[in-house]
C-alpha cells in the first residue's frame, strides 16, 4: 500500500495536528458525533466503554480498513490503533487518580505515537481484539470508583484538571467520536 505524500521511510502523510482543547465536550454536546456528557450517568460508564468496542473488530476486518478516505485523514486501522492506545492510556490515568493523590499525567503526542508505532502497518484483526480487551480493562477501572472516589483529581500535562468522573466523560467522548470518524 502506498500513500500520497508519503515520506521516504514509508510513513503516510500526517493528518494536521489536532491541537484543539477538547475539554469543552464536558460542558456542551459535540456537534459532530453527538456525544453529550451531561446525559452520561457515571454508573453507565463501564458499559458504554465496552459498547464502543463492539463494532471495531468487524470494521477492521473490512477490506477497506487500511484505506484512507483522504491523504491526510487516518484510515479505520489507524483510528483503531489510536483507540486501542487511548483505552490503555485512560485506564492508566484513572488508575493513577484512584491510587495516588493529585497525579500529573505525562504528555502524550498521538501523532508521534502513530508514526513511531507505524499504525498503518498494524494487523487489523489483532487491533480489533486489542480494542475489545482494552475496553474491558478500562471498563473495569471505571467500575471501581465509589462515592467520593469520583471526585479524586488529576492534572493533564497542559494544566487541564480532571476528576475521575470528568476524565471518564472526556475519555468516552474520544471513543464515541472515533466510532463516528470511521462510519461509512
C-alpha positions in Angstrom: 0.0 0.0 0.0 1.3 3.5 -0.8 0.0 6.8 0.5 0.0 10.2 -1.2 2.7 12.5 0.2 4.4 9.5 2.0 7.9 10.2 3.4 10.9 8.2 2.4 10.6 5.9 5.4 7.3 4.8 4.2 5.1 6.8 6.6 1.9 8.2 5.2 1.3 11.9 5.3 0.4 13.0 8.8 -3.1 14.5 9.4 -3.0 18.1 10.6 -2.1 18.2 14.3 -5.2 18.2 16.5 -4.2 20.9 18.9 -7.8 21.7 20.0 -8.6 21.7 23.7 -11.4 19.1 23.6 -12.3 19.7 27.2 -15.2 21.8 26.0 -17.1 18.5 25.4 -17.6 18.3 29.1 -19.8 21.4 29.0 -21.6 21.1 25.7 -22.6 18.4 23.2 -20.2 17.6 20.4 -21.9 18.8 17.1 -20.1 16.2 15.1 -20.6 12.9 16.9 -23.5 14.0 19.1 -21.9 13.0 22.4 -23.4 14.8 25.4 -21.5 14.5 28.7 -24.5 15.9 30.6 -26.5 12.9 29.7 -23.9 10.4 30.9 -24.5 8.7 34.2 -21.2 7.7 35.7 -22.6 4.3 36.7 -23.1 3.7 33.0 -19.5 4.5 32.0 -18.2 0.9 32.1 -21.0 -0.5 29.9 -20.7 2.5 27.5 -16.9 2.0 27.2 -17.4 -1.7 26.3 -20.2 -0.8 23.9 -17.9 1.4 21.9 -15.5 -1.5 21.3 -18.2 -3.8 19.9 -18.1 -2.7 16.3 -14.4 -2.3 15.9 -13.4 -5.9 15.1 -15.9 -6.0 12.2 -14.9 -2.6 11.0 -11.3 -3.6 11.0 -12.0 -6.8 9.2 -13.4 -4.9 6.2 -11.4 -4.9 3.0 -11.0 -1.1 3.2 -9.8 -0.9 6.8 -6.3 0.3 5.6 -7.7 2.8 3.1 -7.6 6.5 4.0 -10.6 8.5 2.9 -8.2 11.4 2.1 -4.4 11.5 2.1 -4.2 13.3 5.5 -7.1 11.5 7.2 -6.4 8.4 9.2 -7.7 5.1 7.9 -10.0 3.0 10.1 -7.0 0.9 11.0 -5.0 4.0 12.1 -8.0 5.2 14.1 -8.3 1.7 15.6 -4.7 1.8 16.7 -5.3 5.2 18.3 -8.5 3.9 20.1 -6.5 0.9 21.4 -3.9 3.3 22.8 -6.5 5.7 24.2 -8.1 2.8 26.1 -4.8 1.9 27.7 -3.8 5.5 28.5 -7.1 6.4 30.1 -7.2 3.2 32.1 -3.7 4.1 33.4 -4.6 7.7 34.2 -7.8 6.7 36.0 -5.9 4.1 38.0 -3.3 6.8 39.0 -6.2 9.1 40.1 -7.7 6.3 42.2 -4.4 5.3 43.8 -2.4 8.5 44.1 -3.2 12.0 45.4 -3.4 14.6 42.6 -1.3 12.8 39.9 0.1 14.7 37.0 0.0 13.0 33.6 2.9 12.9 31.2 2.2 14.5 27.8 1.1 12.0 25.1 1.5 13.0 21.5 -0.9 10.9 19.5 0.7 11.9 16.1 4.2 10.9 17.3 2.8 7.6 18.6 1.1 6.9 15.3 4.4 7.3 13.4 6.6 5.6 16.0 4.3 2.6 16.2 3.6 2.6 12.4 -0.1 2.4 12.8 -0.7 1.9 9.1 1.2 -1.4 9.2 -0.7 -3.0 12.1 -2.6 -6.2 11.9 -6.3 -5.1 11.7 -7.6 -8.3 13.3 -5.2 -8.1 16.2 -6.0 -4.4 16.7 -9.7 -5.3 16.9 -9.0 -7.9 19.5 -6.8 -5.4 21.5 -9.6 -2.8 21.4 -12.1 -5.2 22.9 -9.6 -6.3 25.6 -8.6 -2.7 26.2 -12.3 -1.6 26.6 -12.9 -4.4 29.1 -9.8 -3.3 31.1 -10.8 0.3 31.0 -14.4 -0.6 32.0 -13.1 -2.5 35.0 -11.1 0.6 36.1 -14.1 2.9 35.7 -16.3 0.4 37.6 -14.0 0.8 40.7 -14.9 4.3 41.9 -17.4 4.6 44.8 -18.8 7.8 46.3 -16.0 10.4 46.7 -13.6 8.4 44.5 -15.4 10.0 41.5 -14.1 13.4 42.7 -10.4 12.4 43.0 -8.3 14.9 40.9 -5.6 14.5 38.3 -3.8 17.1 36.1 -3.0 16.7 32.4 0.3 18.0 31.1 -1.3 21.1 29.7 -2.8 22.0 33.1 -6.3 20.8 32.5 -7.7 19.5 35.8 -10.0 16.4 35.8 -11.8 14.4 38.4 -12.2 10.6 37.8 -15.8 11.4 36.7 -14.9 14.2 34.2 -11.9 12.1 32.9 -14.4 9.3 32.3 -16.7 11.5 30.3 -13.8 13.1 28.3 -12.5 9.6 27.6 -15.9 8.3 26.5 -16.3 11.2 24.1 -13.0 10.3 22.5 -14.2 6.7 21.9 -17.6 7.7 20.6 -16.1 10.4 18.4 -13.7 7.9 16.7 -16.5 5.4 16.2 -18.2 8.3 14.3 -14.9 9.1 12.4 -14.8 5.6 10.8 -18.5 5.2 9.9 -19.0 5.0 6.2 
